[in-house]
């Protein structure tokens, strides 16, 4: 190789080896390549373990990064599940409150039906409309399947 190309190669190698030493392996009229070459070869051989260690460290950093990412995804997945469960829990509480309010309303409807008497709306007596409403209201009961059933619905969110 012409001297300028060898100089570039040598400088790239010294910078790439990362051993903290900066050597200039430049062939001159006083310093021939045959004299410099053993030093270059020994530096290359010495760099092997350093490069292997650097590769192991990169692999370890990558492994830790992947593990941290997996842990982060798992934490996020658990937070999403917890959020859905809490939302379902709040829905059950709202249904329970709505159910109680609507049952009071249905009792008032029955009381008024006793006072005012039955009548037909769209071919159905008011008493059937009240039964229809009561069935809908009872479906809001989060305890239809007991406490265990309530938490089974929450846990399946």
Buried (B, 14 or more C-beta within 10 A) or exposed (E): EEEEEBBEEBBEBBEEBEEEEEBEBBBEEEEEBEEBEEEBEEBEEEBEEEEEEEEEEEEEEEEEEEEEEEEEEEEEEEEEEEEEBEEBBEBBEEBBEEBEEBBEEBEEBEEEBEEEEEEEEEEEEBEEBBEEBBEEBEEBBBEEEEEEEBBEBBEEB
